Amino acid sequence: MHLDHNGIIGYHQASEDQLLLIVNGDGSVRTSDSDQLPIQAGQAVFWKKGEWHETKTTNGLTAIVIESSSLNPDRFLTALSVK
């Protein structure tokens, strides 16, 4: 998906579990539990089915959106060890 300058995907409920992967650009997201949180290329957001959310950008952004009832974000996380 691509949002142009001052683009917005208005406040709505996720129809399935949803993963938003920011590929290029930056913007912000919010949920019913948070104010606008900044997001940029290389970051991702996970929303559960039924969760209210919004995505917007001032400068524009490109993202990949994956929706599925079988999404499990824990499968994609890796542990980092700092020495």
Steps between C-alpha positions, in 0.01 A plus 500: 500500500616855439388812684588828330584823687247563779350155436280324753329168548226608737417356837344154453494146641733233366292238319770236572830496686712748307869569455611838361861504376637845412725466195567866420420835659355578839178585675308417814249248626249507783268257671221535751768461770759746364553843358689540171820295509774568242591224257762486225651273237621172651235495774179301526174512693271209588128545563269228623166432332248758616764747623431862405790673324604776262806564282602839367798678350615852426783412260359181345567133566496161332404192698419134466180395675442134584163389640431146617322316778817292544755782543736446791747790539709302750617280209672802345674638808858413574680533830798733507777455752719791597850425629 
